[in-house]
């Protein structure tokens, strides 16, 4: 799968069905060259449309349970960054 393919999929939290966002970056291991985690941009709410940067959420690769045609199901909500 190409990185651009995963960027087009919605990440969904399995426990509550909440949309977490879309991939905007990835963390890659220097030792193995493999992806360790994805960084998601949270979807903006109506009042945040004109505000600055959105917080990002880090999703570790082992938290991904299913990769479907349009969505990625994640077991953990991840860690918020900024």
C-alpha positions as CSV (number, residue, x, y, z in Angstrom):
1,X,0.0,0.0,0.0
2,X,1.3,3.5,-0.9
3,X,1.4,6.3,1.7
4,X,-1.0,8.3,-0.4
5,X,-3.5,5.4,-0.2
6,X,-3.5,5.5,3.6
7,X,-3.8,9.3,3.6
8,X,-7.2,9.0,1.9
9,X,-8.7,6.7,4.6
10,X,-10.6,7.9,7.6
11,X,-9.2,6.6,10.9
12,X,-12.1,5.5,13.3
13,X,-11.9,4.6,17.0
14,X,-13.3,1.1,17.4
15,X,-14.7,1.6,20.9
16,X,-16.9,4.5,20.2
17,X,-17.0,5.0,16.4
18,X,-15.4,8.5,16.6
19,X,-13.6,9.8,13.6
20,X,-10.0,10.5,14.6
21,X,-8.9,12.2,11.3
22,X,-6.7,11.6,8.3
23,X,-3.0,10.8,8.1
24,X,-0.8,13.8,7.5
25,X,2.6,12.3,8.5
26,X,4.4,9.1,9.6
27,X,7.2,8.2,12.0
28,X,9.7,5.8,10.5
29,X,12.3,3.7,12.4
30,X,15.8,4.7,11.6
31,X,17.0,1.2,12.2
32,X,14.5,-0.8,10.2
33,X,13.0,1.8,7.8
34,X,9.5,0.6,8.7
35,X,6.6,2.8,9.7
36,X,6.1,2.9,13.5
37,X,3.2,5.3,13.8
38,X,1.0,7.7,11.9
39,X,0.1,11.3,12.8
40,X,-3.5,12.3,12.2
41,X,-4.9,15.7,11.7
42,X,-8.1,15.9,13.7
43,X,-11.2,17.0,11.8
44,X,-12.0,20.7,12.3
45,X,-15.3,21.6,14.0
46,X,-17.4,24.5,12.7
47,X,-16.1,27.1,15.1
48,X,-12.4,26.1,14.4
49,X,-12.6,26.6,10.7
50,X,-10.6,29.9,10.8
51,X,-8.4,29.1,13.7
52,X,-4.7,28.1,13.5
53,X,-3.1,24.6,13.5
54,X,-5.2,21.6,14.4
55,X,-3.9,19.2,17.1
56,X,-2.4,16.0,15.8
57,X,-2.9,12.5,17.2
58,X,-0.3,9.8,17.0
59,X,-1.5,6.3,16.2
60,X,1.0,3.4,16.7
61,X,1.0,0.9,14.0
62,X,0.1,-2.0,16.3
63,X,-3.1,-0.1,17.4
64,X,-4.5,-0.5,13.9
65,X,-6.9,-3.5,13.8
66,X,-8.4,-3.4,10.3
67,X,-7.6,-1.5,7.1
68,X,-10.7,-1.4,4.9
69,X,-11.5,0.1,1.6
70,X,-12.3,3.6,3.0
71,X,-11.5,3.4,6.7
72,X,-8.9,2.3,9.2
73,X,-10.2,0.9,12.5
74,X,-8.0,1.7,15.5
75,X,-8.3,0.2,19.0
76,X,-6.5,3.0,20.9
77,X,-7.3,6.7,20.6
78,X,-3.6,7.5,20.4
79,X,-1.6,10.3,22.0
80,X,-2.4,14.0,21.2
81,X,0.5,16.1,20.1
82,X,0.2,19.9,20.1
